């Protein structure tokens, strides 16, 4: 007989293994790409689609019933077409970009606009520390898929470095 060495969380007490498997498995084929997940996603150069796997509200939006409930982190897969990326932003927690397919240029920058970039190939990643301005751009001719994780189950909405985008982010959530 097996012994569980850690207690289940209260919300899983008495839940069957079949129910756990049904609730905690995410399949890419079941995901609907959200091309409007972020306040900057409607701006040319920042278009990308989010496929939410863990944490329905990872981008500050809600409504993806297929997402696995978030505990301590969120996880999404992003499709970034050629020439697209995201606007420089910060989070109150770390954010990880892990390239699955294609290439991506990840960057960090300071408040003066000085930027340091690095090209990431498949199976390479960057962990962006909390409070550091960061982002990415796909400056290739091929689409890029990357895994994105945030270090909190319900992170705050991205803090865009651009003041106009920052002011628009709450309107985007409505």
C-alpha positions, 0 to 999 in steps of 0.5 A, spaced: 500 500 500 502 507 498 502 512 503 501 520 501 507 524 504 503 530 504 496 532 505 491 534 499 489 541 499 482 542 502 479 543 495 481 536 493 479 532 499 474 526 497 475 528 490 476 521 486 482 520 481 478 520 475 475 527 477 483 530 479 485 527 472 479 530 468 480 537 472 488 537 471 490 535 464 490 540 459 490 539 451 493 544 446 487 541 442 482 544 447 485 551 447 482 557 443 487 562 442 486 569 445 489 574 440 486 579 445 489 577 452 493 583 453 492 591 453 498 591 448 496 585 443 492 590 438 498 594 437 502 592 430 508 589 433 505 586 439 500 581 436 500 574 439 495 569 441 495 566 448 493 559 450 491 558 457 493 552 461 494 554 468 490 560 471 484 563 467 486 570 469 493 570 468 493 576 463 488 579 468 482 577 464 477 571 465 473 566 462 477 560 459 473 555 463 478 550 460 484 552 464 487 548 470 486 552 476 492 556 478 495 555 485 502 558 486 503 560 478 500 560 471 502 557 465 500 559 458 503 557 451 504 563 446 504 563 439 508 569 436 508 571 429 514 573 425 515 581 427 511 581 433 512 581 440 510 584 447 511 591 449 516 592 455 513 591 462 514 589 469 511 584 474 511 583 481 513 576 480 518 573 476 516 571 469 519 565 465 519 565 457 521 558 455 522 557 447 519 551 444 519 552 437 522 558 433 527 563 435 525 569 440 529 575 442 528 576 449 530 583 452 531 587 459 531 594 459 532 600 464 528 606 466 533 610 461 531 605 455 538 602 455 536 595 453 540 588 453 537 583 448 539 575 447 536 570 442 533 564 445 533 558 441 528 552 442 529 549 449 532 555 452 529 560 456 530 567 460 527 568 467 525 575 468 526 578 475 520 581 479 520 589 477 525 589 471 523 591 465 522 586 460 519 583 453 521 579 447 520 580 439 520 575 434 524 578 429 525 572 424 520 569 418 517 563 422 512 563 428 515 562 435 511 558 440 513 559 447 511 557 454 510 563 459 510 562 467 508 567 472 510 566 479 503 567 482 497 564 481 493 570 480 498 575 478 497 583 478 496 585 471 502 587 467 505 594 468 507 597 462 513 601 461 509 606 456 505 610 460 499 610 455 499 603 455 499 602 462 493 607 463 489 603 458 490 596 461 484 597 466 480 599 460 482 592 456 480 588 462 473 591 462 
